[in-house]
Amino acid sequence: MAFLSGLSAFPITPTDSDGVVDVLALRKLIARLCAAKVDSIGLLGSTGTYMYLSRAERRRAICEALDETRGRVPLVVGVGALRTDEAVHYASDAKALGAAAGLLAAVSYTPLTDDEVFEHFSTVARESAPTDRDLRQSWKHAFSLHASAHRASGTAAWDPRY
């Protein structure tokens, strides 16, 4: 399978006014996407309320979505954050919970230079990498390749297969 090929559907993340994920509504959305046979699901993606969710709510959304997919559809999880250290936590959480891939957007209220974006991507890749030396090297290499390819767009993705 090619890295992120086909149709990747990015559903909203339904929440209440307190920022608590509505897991029943989320599961319903995920079930419909699985039934539609999309190639992957982009949870906590590039638009919407994901930026305002707590770490616990992000983890909760990932767990519920993974449970609903039951391995039928790969889950790509958005790990973008205003701060690099938060993005590291989100990437580590997504990997640990079983996401198939992660999507890192360089989130900023002011324009970032290419070097700042690249350093953000590199740090997230380095700090969220596995502890096994061989896995760490392949992880950093794959992330760096994707970060380099997407340097101008401000978006990078990781794929734990590499």
N, C-alpha and C positions, 0 to 999 in steps of 0.2 A: 504494500500500500504506500502510495506517495504521501509525503508529509502534508497533512491538511488538504486533501484533495476532495473534490465534490462540493456538495451543499452543506455549509455549516450554518445552522439556524441559531440565532441569538434571541432567546425569549427575554421578556422583562423579568425582573425579580420582584414579585408582588410583596408589599409590606404594608403594615398598618401605620398609623400616624406617629407611633413611637419608634419606628424603624425596625420592628420585629417582622421577620420573614413569615409570610402566610404560606406555611408548608403545604397545606391542602391545595391551594391555588397553584403553587409552584409545581407540585407533583402532577397536577392535571395538565399543565402546559407541557411538561417533560413527556408525559405519557402520549400526548397527541403528536409530539415531534417524533417519538419512537415509532408510533403507528404509521406516520407519514414516511418512514424510512429515510430520514435525513442521514447524511454521512457523518456528521458530528454535531454536537450541541455546544454552543459557546455560552457558558454560564458566567454571570458577573462580568459581562462583556464591556464593550467600549463606550456604551452610552447608558443613561439611566441612573438609577439610585445606588448602584453598587459602591460608588465612592463614599457614600454616607453610611454604609453598614459597618457595624463594629466587627472586630476580628471574630468574635463568637458567632455573630449572625452570618458572616461569610462562611465559616466552617459548617454551620448548621445547614445553609443552603447547599453547599457542596455534598454533604452527607445525604441529604434528602434526594438530591438529583441523582447521585450515584446509585442510591438504593432503588430509585424508580427506573433507571435505565437497565438495571440488572445485567450490565455488561453488553447490552445489545448495541449501544451507540457510544462511541468515544466522547468523553466530556472534556472540553477545552475550557479552562478556568481563567478568567481575567484576574491578574494579580497586581494591577496598577495601583499606585498610591502617590500621594503628594511627596512623601518622604521615602528615601531609598531603604531605610531600615524597616519600614512597614512593608514595602514590597518584598523584601527578603522573607519576612514572616509569612506573608500571604503565599509566596511561591513555595516555601517549605511546607506549609500546611496543605496546599493543593496536591503536592507530590505525595506527602505522607498519607493523605486520605485516599489516593488512588486515581487522581485525574490523569487522563491520557496525555494531556499537554497543557501548557500554560500560555497565556497571552499577556505580554507586558507592554502597557502604553506609558509613555513618558508624560505624566500628568503635571501640568504647571500652569500657573496663572500669568506667568511672564515667559516670553520666548526663551528657549534654551539653545545653547550652541550645540553643534554636532558633537563636540568633545564632551559636553556635559551629559548629553543623551547617551553616548556610548559608555561613559563611565558608570552611569546609572545601570545600564544593561549588564555591563561587565561585573559590577559589584553584586547585583542580584544573582547572576549566574554563579559567581564564585562562592558567595555566602550561603546559597541554598543548595549547593552541589552535595552529592552523596559523600560519605566519609571514606568509602573504599577508594584507594588511590587510582586504580584503572577507571572506575566509573566516574570519579571526579574529573579526570583528564578528558574523557569522552564527553562528559556533560558540558564542561567549559568550552570545548572545541565546538560542539554543536551549537551552543548558545551564541558563541562569538560569530560563527558563520551567519546565523540568522540575524544577529544584531547588525553585522556589517552590511548584509543585504538590505536591511530595512533602515539603515542609519538615517537617511534623509526623511523617511516617513514618520519617525518617532515611535515605531512599533517594532517589537521583537517577539518571537515565540520560542518556546523550548519544547523539545520532544524527548522524553526519557528513554526512547529506544536507542539513542546515540550516545 
